[in-house]
Amino acid sequence: MAGSETTGGELTKHEQLMQYIRDLPVGTRISVRQMAKEREVSEGTAYRALKEAEQIGYVSTKERIGTVRVDKRRRSHPEQLTFAEVLEIVQGSLLGGEEGLSKTLHKFVIGAMELDEMAGYIDAGSLLIVGNRENAHRIALAHGAGVLVTGGFGTGADVKQLADERQLPILTCRHDTFTVASMINRAMYDRLIKRKIMMIADLVEPSARTGSLKQSATVADFLKTSAETGFSRFPVVDEWNRVVGMITSKDVVGSAATQSVDKLMTRRPMTVAMNTPIASAAHRMVSEGIELLPVVDRQRKLTGVVSRAELLRAMQFANRPQQLGETFDALMWAGFTERRDEAGRLVFTGLATPQMSGPLGTLSEGVLTMLMQQAAARAADELGRREHMLENMTTYFLRAIAIDATLTIQPLMIEASRRHVKVEVQVMQDGDVMAKAMLTAQTIDAS
């Protein structure tokens, strides 16, 4: 009996934790230890509740961000490429197994080895990249893997039939194996980078929770919807659910109850898409003083709304992620080390590598501009947990910089306020100033 009571108690606690998670505002970060302490349960019980919440879609876990409360209808992260996407990437054609194009692959294997060795590397969900070796094609399909035949070669009728039977695609393209592997590898890295950036789709609030108004709605309809939802601003949509305006309580003040909202609304409002990064949306909202943004699809149909408060709260957990090491900025900046000078100011030192060269064989002006931006961003980071979006930059390229030169980059904070920061950056070689920049960035206060 005692064991049954304990189990029943755990179930009750579990239900309470699930309700607690559901009631958290979208964008709130939560951890096992925090929830266990606040709700006075064991960490094991808290862990099980968070895992179930993640499976249902109430929370999302991201590296260096943590577990964040998201809307249940958030995007499903496209973590893996499908065979159909690979077919498009390599500009190939399908030989068989069409019903398997929607399946995903977790790795690719280059078939430059003996068949016995190859079999040890192939498993279900992988892609074998190989030339016109039909025995290898059969082995891959038998192991549950798709096949990409390089060099423009085809395959036998029996292999195509096997691909159809096992619903595994067999593709062909004209590129060589190295080129194909490079193209797919690049696509995988791009997918990984996108996955680690928090998008609007992670936080989008369904329009059903805040409501929207038709063009034909009246001020009376606005007041009724506002009283029911507790909100004071709504997107206005046409008969096809396309966003055509925004209406707020300020817009209806002094208007007759029968006045239609299309005469009072702000037309052509700013909108965002599901794949808009939250940092970009937050910058737009802060700079324009906007409290609510409609989220639309490609036809401008309303799919949800996102508030300024939600975005700024989420920004606390979406600061610049250090793991995006495959972006061009990160690759160029990776060779620079940080130190302090005698006055305690930041100084960055690094080498102008051949990768940074421009058409004339000297350091590219574009790369040099990026390096100065990176140095300024590091200086702004020291102001605390606030994000900054570059507004303008004036650059002076004083002298050409040779490849293999050792550079010293020093940012100097000129002005810092609640809304803006101004940073001067200079690039030196052997004590000579080679380039300078003055940057102004808008502060997005996420505190």
C-alpha positions as CSV (number, residue, x, y, z in Angstrom):
1,M,0.0,0.0,0.0
2,A,2.8,2.4,0.9
3,G,4.4,1.9,-2.6
4,S,1.0,2.7,-4.2
5,E,0.7,5.9,-2.2
6,T,4.2,7.0,-3.2
7,T,3.4,6.4,-6.8
8,G,0.2,8.3,-6.6
9,G,2.0,11.1,-4.9
10,E,4.6,11.2,-7.7
11,L,1.8,11.4,-10.3
12,T,0.2,14.3,-8.5
13,K,3.4,16.1,-8.3
14,H,4.1,15.4,-11.9
15,E,0.8,16.9,-13.0
16,Q,1.4,19.9,-10.9
17,L,4.8,20.4,-12.5
18,M,3.4,20.1,-16.0
19,Q,0.8,22.7,-15.1
20,Y,3.6,24.9,-13.7
21,I,5.5,24.6,-17.0
22,R,2.4,25.4,-19.1
23,D,1.7,28.5,-17.1
24,L,5.2,29.9,-17.6
25,P,5.4,32.9,-20.0
26,V,6.8,32.1,-23.4
27,G,10.6,32.8,-23.4
28,T,11.2,32.0,-19.7
29,R,14.3,29.8,-19.1
30,I,14.0,27.0,-16.6
31,S,16.3,24.3,-15.3
32,V,15.9,21.1,-13.5
33,R,17.6,22.4,-10.4
34,Q,15.6,25.6,-10.4
35,M,12.3,23.9,-10.8
36,A,13.1,21.3,-8.1
37,K,13.9,24.0,-5.6
38,E,11.0,26.2,-6.4
39,R,8.4,23.4,-6.4
40,E,10.0,21.4,-3.6
41,V,10.4,18.2,-5.5
42,S,13.3,15.9,-6.3
43,E,15.5,16.7,-9.2
44,G,14.5,13.3,-10.7
45,T,10.8,14.3,-10.7
46,A,11.7,17.7,-12.2
47,Y,13.8,16.1,-14.9
48,R,11.0,13.7,-15.9
49,A,8.5,16.6,-16.1
50,L,10.9,18.7,-18.3
51,K,11.6,15.8,-20.6
52,E,7.9,15.2,-21.1
53,A,7.3,18.9,-21.6
54,E,10.0,18.9,-24.3
55,Q,8.4,15.9,-26.1
56,I,5.0,17.6,-26.0
57,G,6.4,20.9,-27.2
58,Y,6.1,23.2,-24.2
59,V,9.9,23.8,-23.9
60,S,12.8,23.7,-26.2
61,T,16.5,23.0,-25.2
62,K,19.3,24.7,-27.1
63,E,23.1,24.6,-26.5
64,R,24.4,27.6,-24.5
65,I,20.8,28.9,-24.2
66,G,19.3,26.2,-22.0
67,T,15.7,25.0,-21.7
68,V,13.2,27.8,-22.7
69,R,9.4,27.8,-22.5
70,V,8.2,28.1,-26.1
71,D,4.8,28.0,-27.8
72,K,3.6,24.5,-28.3
73,R,3.2,25.2,-32.0
74,R,6.8,26.2,-32.5
75,R,8.8,25.1,-35.5
76,S,10.3,21.6,-35.6
77,H,14.0,22.1,-36.1
78,P,15.2,20.8,-39.4
79,E,18.2,19.2,-37.9
80,Q,18.8,16.6,-40.7
81,L,18.8,16.8,-44.4
82,T,16.3,14.8,-46.4
83,F,17.3,12.8,-49.4
84,A,15.1,15.1,-51.5
85,E,17.2,18.1,-50.3
86,V,20.4,16.3,-51.1
87,L,19.0,15.6,-54.6
88,E,18.4,19.4,-55.0
89,I,21.8,20.3,-53.5
90,V,23.8,18.2,-56.0
91,Q,21.4,19.0,-58.9
92,G,21.0,15.3,-59.6
93,S,18.2,13.0,-60.8
94,L,16.4,10.1,-59.2
95,L,17.0,6.5,-60.4
96,G,14.7,4.7,-58.0
97,G,13.1,4.6,-54.5
98,E,11.0,7.8,-54.9
99,E,8.9,7.0,-51.8
100,G,12.0,7.4,-49.6
101,L,12.9,10.9,-50.7
102,S,11.3,12.4,-47.5
103,K,13.5,10.3,-45.2
104,T,16.4,11.9,-43.4
105,L,20.1,11.0,-43.4
106,H,22.3,11.4,-40.3
107,K,25.6,10.9,-42.1
108,F,27.2,10.2,-45.5
109,V,29.9,7.5,-46.3
110,I,32.3,7.8,-49.2
111,G,32.6,4.4,-50.9
112,A,36.3,4.5,-51.6
113,M,37.0,1.2,-49.9
114,E,36.6,-2.6,-50.2
115,L,33.1,-3.9,-50.0
116,D,33.7,-5.7,-46.7
117,E,35.1,-2.6,-45.1
118,M,32.3,-0.5,-46.5
119,A,29.6,-2.6,-45.0
120,G,31.0,-1.8,-41.5
121,Y,30.4,2.0,-42.0
122,I,26.9,1.8,-43.6
123,D,23.8,1.8,-41.4
124,A,20.2,2.8,-41.7
125,G,19.7,6.5,-42.4
126,S,23.1,7.0,-44.0
127,L,24.0,7.9,-47.6
128,L,26.6,6.1,-49.6
129,I,28.5,8.3,-52.1
130,V,30.0,6.0,-54.7
131,G,30.6,5.6,-58.4
132,N,29.4,2.9,-60.8
133,R,29.8,0.0,-58.3
134,E,26.5,-1.9,-58.4
135,N,27.6,-4.4,-55.7
136,A,28.1,-1.4,-53.4
137,H,24.7,0.0,-54.3
138,R,23.1,-3.3,-53.3
139,I,25.0,-3.5,-50.0
140,A,24.0,0.0,-49.1
141,L,20.3,-0.6,-49.8
142,A,20.4,-3.9,-47.9
143,H,21.7,-2.0,-44.9
144,G,18.9,0.6,-45.0
145,A,21.0,3.4,-46.6
146,G,20.4,5.6,-49.6
147,V,22.8,5.8,-52.5
148,L,24.2,8.7,-54.5
149,V,26.0,7.6,-57.7
150,T,28.6,10.1,-58.8
151,G,30.2,10.8,-62.2
152,G,26.8,10.7,-64.0
153,F,26.7,6.9,-63.9
154,G,23.5,4.9,-63.6
155,T,22.8,1.5,-62.1
156,G,21.1,-1.8,-62.9
157,A,17.4,-2.5,-63.2
158,D,17.6,-4.9,-60.2
159,V,19.2,-2.2,-58.0
160,K,16.4,0.2,-59.0
161,Q,13.8,-2.4,-58.2
162,L,15.5,-3.0,-54.8
163,A,15.4,0.7,-54.1
164,D,11.7,0.8,-54.9
165,E,11.0,-2.2,-52.7
166,R,12.9,-0.8,-49.7
167,Q,11.7,2.7,-50.3
168,L,15.3,4.0,-50.3
169,P,16.3,6.6,-52.9
170,I,19.1,6.0,-55.3
171,L,20.3,9.2,-56.9
172,T,22.8,10.2,-59.6
173,C,24.6,13.4,-60.4
174,R,27.5,14.5,-62.7
175,H,29.8,15.8,-60.0
176,D,32.8,13.8,-58.7
177,T,32.8,12.3,-55.2
178,F,34.9,15.0,-53.6
179,T,32.7,17.8,-54.9
180,V,29.5,16.0,-53.9
181,A,30.8,15.4,-50.3
182,S,31.9,19.1,-50.0
183,M,28.4,20.3,-51.1
184,I,26.6,18.0,-48.7
185,N,29.0,18.8,-45.8
186,R,28.5,22.6,-46.4
187,A,24.7,22.1,-46.4
188,M,24.9,20.2,-43.1
189,Y,27.0,22.9,-41.5
190,D,24.5,25.6,-42.7
191,R,21.7,23.6,-41.2
192,L,23.5,23.3,-37.9
193,I,24.1,27.0,-37.8
194,K,20.5,27.8,-38.5
195,R,19.3,25.4,-35.9
196,K,21.3,27.2,-33.2
197,I,19.8,30.6,-33.9
198,M,16.6,31.3,-32.0
199,M,13.9,32.3,-34.5
200,I,10.4,33.9,-34.2
201,A,9.0,30.4,-34.7
202,D,10.4,29.4,-31.3
203,L,8.4,32.0,-29.5
204,V,5.4,32.8,-31.8
205,E,2.2,33.4,-29.9
206,P,-0.8,32.0,-31.9
207,S,-3.2,34.7,-33.0
208,A,-6.0,32.7,-31.4
209,R,-4.7,33.8,-28.0
210,T,-4.7,37.5,-28.8
211,G,-7.3,37.7,-31.5
212,S,-7.4,39.6,-34.7
213,L,-10.0,41.8,-36.3
214,K,-11.5,41.9,-39.8
215,Q,-11.5,45.0,-41.8
216,S,-15.2,45.3,-41.4
217,A,-15.1,45.1,-37.6
218,T,-16.2,48.2,-35.7
219,V,-14.9,50.0,-32.6
220,A,-17.5,48.1,-30.6
221,D,-15.9,44.9,-31.8
222,F,-12.5,46.1,-30.9
223,L,-13.6,47.0,-27.3
224,K,-15.3,43.6,-26.9
225,T,-12.3,41.7,-28.1
226,S,-10.0,43.8,-25.9
227,A,-12.2,43.1,-22.9
228,E,-12.2,39.3,-23.6
229,T,-8.5,39.0,-24.2
230,G,-7.0,41.7,-22.1
231,F,-5.0,43.1,-25.0
232,S,-5.1,46.6,-26.4
233,R,-3.7,46.1,-30.0
234,F,-4.6,43.6,-32.7
235,P,-3.7,42.8,-36.3
236,V,-6.4,43.7,-38.9
237,V,-6.9,41.1,-41.6
238,D,-8.9,41.0,-44.9
239,E,-11.2,38.2,-46.0
240,W,-8.3,36.0,-46.9
241,N,-6.6,36.5,-43.5
242,R,-3.9,38.7,-44.9
243,V,-2.6,41.4,-42.6
244,V,-3.6,44.8,-43.8
245,G,-3.2,46.9,-40.7
246,M,-2.8,47.3,-36.9
247,I,-5.3,48.8,-34.5
248,T,-4.6,50.0,-31.0
249,S,-6.6,51.5,-28.1
250,K,-5.1,54.9,-29.0
251,D,-6.5,54.6,-32.5
252,V,-10.1,54.2,-31.4
253,V,-10.3,56.9,-28.7
254,G,-13.1,59.3,-29.4
255,S,-14.5,57.3,-32.3
256,A,-18.1,56.2,-32.6
257,A,-18.9,52.5,-31.7
258,T,-20.1,51.9,-35.2
259,Q,-17.0,53.2,-36.9
260,S,-15.1,50.5,-38.9
261,V,-11.5,49.8,-37.9
262,D,-10.3,50.0,-41.4
263,K,-10.7,53.8,-41.2
264,L,-8.7,54.0,-38.0
265,M,-6.0,51.4,-38.4
266,T,-2.3,51.9,-39.3
267,R,-1.9,50.5,-42.8
268,R,0.9,48.4,-44.2
269,P,2.2,47.5,-40.7
270,M,5.7,46.0,-40.1
271,T,5.6,42.2,-40.0
272,V,8.0,39.3,-39.5
273,A,8.2,35.8,-40.7
274,M,8.6,32.5,-38.9
275,N,12.3,32.3,-39.9
276,T,13.2,35.9,-38.7
277,P,15.9,35.8,-36.0
278,I,14.5,37.2,-32.7
279,A,17.5,39.6,-32.5
280,S,16.5,41.2,-35.8
281,A,12.8,41.5,-34.8
282,A,13.8,42.9,-31.4
283,H,15.9,45.6,-33.1
284,R,13.1,46.6,-35.3
285,M,10.6,46.8,-32.5
286,V,12.9,48.8,-30.2
287,S,14.0,51.2,-33.0
288,E,10.4,51.8,-34.2
289,G,8.8,51.8,-30.7
290,I,6.5,48.9,-31.7
291,E,4.9,46.7,-29.0
292,L,3.4,44.0,-31.2
293,L,4.4,42.4,-34.5
294,P,2.2,40.2,-36.7
295,V,3.8,37.0,-37.8
296,V,2.9,36.2,-41.4
297,D,3.6,33.5,-44.0
298,R,4.8,34.1,-47.6
299,Q,1.3,35.2,-48.7
300,R,1.2,37.7,-45.7
301,K,-1.5,35.6,-44.0
302,L,-1.5,35.9,-40.2
303,T,0.0,33.0,-38.4
304,G,0.5,34.6,-35.0
305,V,1.8,37.6,-33.1
306,V,4.9,38.3,-31.0
307,S,5.2,41.0,-28.4
308,R,8.1,43.2,-27.6
309,A,8.2,41.9,-24.0
310,E,8.5,38.3,-25.2
311,L,11.3,39.1,-27.5
312,L,13.3,41.1,-25.0
313,R,12.8,38.3,-22.4
314,A,14.0,35.7,-24.9
315,M,17.0,37.8,-25.8
316,Q,18.4,37.1,-22.3
317,F,18.9,33.4,-23.4
318,A,19.8,34.0,-27.0
319,N,23.0,36.1,-26.7
320,R,25.6,35.6,-29.3
321,P,26.2,31.8,-29.3
322,Q,29.9,30.9,-29.4
323,Q,29.4,27.5,-31.1
324,L,28.7,29.0,-34.5
325,G,32.3,28.4,-35.5
326,E,31.5,27.8,-39.2
327,T,30.3,31.3,-40.0
328,F,32.7,33.4,-42.0
329,D,32.9,36.0,-39.2
330,A,33.8,33.4,-36.7
331,L,36.4,31.8,-38.9
332,M,38.1,35.1,-39.6
333,W,38.1,36.2,-36.0
334,A,39.2,32.8,-34.6
335,G,42.9,33.7,-35.0
336,F,42.8,36.8,-32.8
337,T,43.7,36.7,-29.1
338,E,42.4,39.0,-26.4
339,R,44.6,40.8,-23.8
340,R,44.6,44.0,-21.7
341,D,47.1,46.9,-22.1
342,E,48.6,48.8,-19.2
343,A,45.5,50.9,-18.8
344,G,43.3,47.9,-18.7
345,R,41.8,48.4,-22.1
346,L,40.9,45.6,-24.5
347,V,43.5,44.8,-27.2
348,F,43.2,42.0,-29.9
349,T,46.1,40.6,-31.7
350,G,46.2,38.3,-34.8
351,L,47.6,37.5,-38.2
352,A,46.3,38.6,-41.6
353,T,46.1,35.2,-43.1
354,P,46.0,34.4,-46.9
355,Q,42.2,33.6,-46.5
356,M,41.7,37.3,-45.8
357,S,43.2,38.6,-49.0
358,G,41.4,40.6,-51.6
359,P,41.8,40.8,-55.4
360,L,45.0,42.8,-55.0
361,G,46.7,40.4,-52.7
362,T,46.4,42.6,-49.6
363,L,44.0,42.3,-46.7
364,S,40.4,42.6,-48.0
365,E,38.6,45.8,-47.0
366,G,35.5,43.7,-46.3
367,V,37.4,41.4,-43.9
368,L,39.1,44.4,-42.2
369,T,35.7,46.0,-41.7
370,M,34.4,42.8,-40.1
371,L,37.4,42.6,-37.8
372,M,36.7,46.1,-36.5
373,Q,33.1,45.2,-36.0
374,Q,34.0,42.2,-34.0
375,A,36.4,44.2,-31.8
376,A,33.7,46.8,-31.2
377,A,31.1,44.1,-30.3
378,R,33.5,42.6,-27.7
379,A,33.9,46.1,-26.1
380,A,30.1,46.6,-26.0
381,D,29.7,43.1,-24.4
382,E,31.5,44.4,-21.4
383,L,28.6,46.7,-20.6
384,G,26.6,43.8,-19.3
385,R,23.8,41.5,-20.4
386,R,22.7,43.7,-23.3
387,E,22.7,43.1,-27.0
388,H,23.7,45.7,-29.6
389,M,22.7,46.0,-33.2
390,L,25.0,48.0,-35.5
391,E,23.3,51.2,-36.9
392,N,26.1,52.9,-38.8
393,M,29.8,52.7,-39.3
394,T,32.3,55.1,-40.8
395,T,35.6,53.5,-41.9
396,Y,39.0,55.0,-43.0
397,F,41.4,52.7,-44.8
398,L,44.7,54.6,-44.4
399,R,47.2,52.0,-45.7
400,A,47.2,48.7,-47.4
401,I,47.8,45.7,-45.1
402,A,50.1,42.9,-46.4
403,I,49.2,39.3,-45.9
404,D,51.0,37.6,-42.9
405,A,51.2,41.0,-41.1
406,T,50.6,40.9,-37.4
407,L,47.7,43.2,-36.5
408,T,46.7,44.9,-33.3
409,I,43.0,46.0,-33.0
410,Q,42.0,48.3,-30.2
411,P,38.4,49.4,-29.5
412,L,37.7,52.5,-27.4
413,M,34.3,53.2,-25.9
414,I,33.4,56.8,-26.6
415,E,29.9,56.9,-25.4
416,A,27.5,54.5,-23.7
417,S,23.9,55.2,-22.9
418,R,20.7,53.2,-22.3
419,R,19.9,53.4,-26.0
420,H,23.2,53.6,-27.9
421,V,26.9,52.9,-27.7
422,K,29.6,54.6,-29.8
423,V,32.9,52.9,-30.2
424,E,36.1,54.0,-32.0
425,V,38.3,51.2,-33.3
426,Q,41.8,51.4,-34.8
427,V,43.9,48.7,-36.5
428,M,47.7,49.0,-36.1
429,Q,50.7,47.2,-37.6
430,D,54.1,47.8,-36.0
431,G,52.8,50.9,-34.2
432,D,51.4,52.5,-37.4
433,V,47.6,53.1,-37.7
434,M,46.4,51.2,-40.8
435,A,42.6,51.7,-40.5
436,K,40.1,53.3,-38.2
437,A,36.4,53.1,-37.7
438,M,33.6,54.9,-35.7
439,L,30.6,52.7,-35.0
440,T,27.3,53.4,-33.4
441,A,25.1,50.6,-32.2
442,Q,21.6,50.5,-30.8
443,T,21.2,48.9,-27.4
444,I,18.6,46.2,-27.0
445,D,18.1,46.0,-23.2
446,A,17.2,42.5,-22.4
447,S,17.3,42.9,-18.6
